[in-house]
Structure formats: C-alpha cells, structure tokens
Amino acid sequence: MTESNKSGFTTSILHSDRQKTIEHGSLHKPIHTSVAFGYKDARELAAVFQGREPGYRYGRQGNPTVSALEDKINRMEDGQSTICFATGMAAIGAVVQGLLRAGDHVVSSSFLFGNTNSLWQTVNGQGTAVSWVDATDVKNVEAAITPATRIVFVETIANPRTQVSDLARIGALCRDRGLVYIVDNTMTSPYLFQPKKVGASLVVNALTKSICGHGNALGGSLTDTGNYDWSQYPHIAQNYKKYPASQWGMAQIRAKALRDFGGTLGPEAAHHIAVGAETMALRIDRECANASALAQMLHADPRVTAVHYPGLESHPQHKLSAELFRAPGGLLSFELRDDIDCFDYLNRLRIAIPASNLGDTRTLVIPVAHTIYYEMGQERRASMGIAESLIRVSVGIEDSEDLLQDFRQALDA
Ligand SMILES: *Cc1c(COP(=O)(O)O)cnc(C)c1O
C-alpha cells in the first residue's frame, strides 16, 4: 500500500499524481497530445509492443495523461486496475466487446440509464441473450440465471427512478455462481460507495457525471476490483493468458475493446476530469444536502404526488440505502398533480435549467418520458416505474435557500 491509500478520499485524489514523478515538477499531470512514442532503439520498441517492457505504444491504447487519471480512479475505487474510455457508454460497450460471445446470457437490472437499456436491446438481437429483472430483490436475479449466464449488470441507485439494487446479496450470489458482477456506480460515485465491498468484479463510472462534475468533459471508466478469478472465465484468448490470471480480464478488454473499437479518452478531457475530481467530495456533500432538503420540501407539498429519493423514509429501499451509501446522492425525481402541466412547471423555474446530464454543479431538470426515455415507448417506461409526468432533478451546488425558493415559486405561480 502506498502512503495515499491510507489517507482520506480527497487527500488521496489531490496527491495521487505525485506518487509517480511528474514532468518538470508540475503539480498537475501535463496534457500529452503526442499520438506516437519514441524509444531508445528498435529493440526497445519491440519489447514495449510485446509487453516485455512498460511504455506507451500508440495513443489509442494508452497515453500518460489518461494513465494518471486511471490511477486516480483506481484509488477512488480501491481497485486493482482501471481503464478509461471516451464516454461512460464506451466503458459499458467495452464489457460487451471484451467479454461476451454469441450464445452467452446476461442478467441485467430493468432499472437502467436509458442508453444502457438500449445497448442491452442491441446486444439481445446479436446472439447474446439479455434478461431484464427487478434487481431490488436478489431472488429475481437468481431465477434468471442459466448455464449460459456470464454477467450480471446493475446500477447502484437507478437513474432516474432511484431504485436501489440488492447489491450485497447479488454480490454473494455472483460469487457462488462464478459470474462476473458489474456495478454501474455513476449515481453514487466512489465517494458515496465502493462496489468492491459488495463483491463487484468490475465497476463502471461515467466520469462525465459527478467525477468530472462540471459538465465540461465526457469520459468513462472500468475498474477491476480484484474480486473475480479470471481463470474461471471461459472466453479469455490464449494471448492474454501470458499475464498472471488476475490481469486476464483487463488485458483482454484493453486489447479487444479499447484498442480494436477505439473508444479512447482524449488527454484534454482526461485533464478536465482530473481537475474536476479534486473537489468531488465537497461538491457531492453539498449536492446531497441540497437534494435532501429539496426532496423533503417537495414531499410535504400536496401538489406533488410522488417524490423518489432514497433519503426519504417513504422510499422502498431507504434503509438499505442508509446501510450502503455515505449519503443518498444528488439525484431525485418527482411527479406533479395531474392538473399541473410538467412543461409549464419547468418553464417557470428560474435557477434550475432544463437539460440532460447529471452530476453538474448547476441544478438540471428534465421531463424524462418526453426526452431521454422517449425512444423506448410508454410500455417499457411503465415497466421501469417511469410516469409520463416524471421530472428528474440533478441537484447542483447552488445555495440551498435559492434552490428551494425556485422550486416553490414555480409551484405557487
Ligand atoms: C450518463 C450515464 C452513463 C453513460 O455515460 P456517458 O458518459 O454519458 O456515456 C452510464 N450510466 C449511468 C448511470 C449514467 O447516468
């Protein structure tokens, strides 16, 4: 263990780059834009390409600025190794490209980010079967497992309806059955929760959201927690078995998904994300405090018919959320009384901005059925618990009283 693995969350992020020498003593890891890398001689070039010596080969497969961010994310998740990607979806897509073959089966939570749901639908039509289950109860996951199941996929708190997966029990089930357990930690972030502790094999983070935190860069990551024994996995190619078994999964994903499909994170985006991450704990504490206050205010208002936020006692997984997470997150959703038009309501807000994205410093609101969940149709939305009038709020770091006043005046008007 290095020194900073023992220090607190923010100290560790602030000082992680300095665990290795930084060029010219820079306090920030510099932005390296070079696509190619030079070597001492041709033999060293060959040694790097064959993995016998450390070094960078070509910008699509790795870059020093991106590596520094990978180290930072890896520390946050207490992982064994981390790979960054161009977006959160590229990180999830890398699991499909790197690990799944025709004939395999995936069990996924039904309660998902819309584009992840769309990705599983695509995969389901291409020879890999996907079963969607209510993952708030491990029994539904267990009932869906077949001899062909390779992967179980869940979100910690589901975007946008905030259902909390039965995380620890699903982890124990996956361990018993030798399944790769993938947890999308975007909604909680490693500050509120480390999926490694509930047995996750791989952790997904959309770096675009709370980790970058300012809505100014896209990125994604996949962290291997070290919990999964890759020697049990049936589709590791011989090429990657030259490494110790603990590295097989990520070696194959880096080559077969990052290198071959090219969803590479750029160095400038990596820099923005690394700088944003420095204030993650401060921002998230404030977002959670604001979200709690807003959820309580809306919950007490008769014009609001439902508020979905794990911090409320009325939430079905309130207790579970309190046991698992440092705080219940900065995202909530709510439904208005039938006689209030959700578009008119949103248009009366003066501070909260109608926009997609979450985990931004600014409060963002979106009518989900009409936008990000529009394409899937009403029937699928209903099965995910998404009402047609549902408004999602990604709560920002504004001064609490300004925010409460904004949502209140829009109800009063
Ligand atoms: C946004 C999001 C993603 C995808 O991240 P992008 O960077 O937008 O591709 C994946 N999972 C969840 C839960 C998200 O909120």
The ligand as an SDF file (V2000), in Angstrom:
LIG
                    3D

 15 15  0  0  0  0  0  0  0  0999 V2000
  -24.6370    9.0460  -18.0100 C   0  0  0  0  0  0  0  0  0  0  0  0
  -24.6390    7.6530  -17.5880 C   0  0  0  0  0  0  0  0  0  0  0  0
  -23.9420    6.6750  -18.3150 C   0  0  0  0  0  0  0  0  0  0  0  0
  -23.2400    6.9780  -19.6170 C   0  0  0  0  0  0  0  0  0  0  0  0
  -22.2300    7.9310  -19.5160 O   0  0  0  0  0  0  0  0  0  0  0  0
  -21.8180    8.8540  -20.7750 P   0  0  0  0  0  0  0  0  0  0  0  0
  -20.5140    9.4350  -20.3740 O   0  0  0  0  0  0  0  0  0  0  0  0
  -22.9110    9.8500  -20.9760 O   0  0  0  0  0  0  0  0  0  0  0  0
  -21.6890    7.9330  -21.9550 O   0  0  0  0  0  0  0  0  0  0  0  0
  -23.9540    5.3770  -17.8430 C   0  0  0  0  0  0  0  0  0  0  0  0
  -24.6010    5.0490  -16.7130 N   0  0  0  0  0  0  0  0  0  0  0  0
  -25.2760    5.9680  -15.9880 C   0  0  0  0  0  0  0  0  0  0  0  0
  -25.9630    5.5290  -14.7300 C   0  0  0  0  0  0  0  0  0  0  0  0
  -25.3180    7.2890  -16.3970 C   0  0  0  0  0  0  0  0  0  0  0  0
  -26.0080    8.1850  -15.6780 O   0  0  0  0  0  0  0  0  0  0  0  0
  1  2  1  0
  2  3  1  0
  2 14  2  0
  3  4  1  0
  3 10  2  0
  4  5  1  0
  5  6  1  0
  6  7  2  0
  6  8  1  0
  6  9  1  0
 10 11  1  0
 11 12  2  0
 12 13  1  0
 12 14  1  0
 14 15  1  0
M  END
$$$$
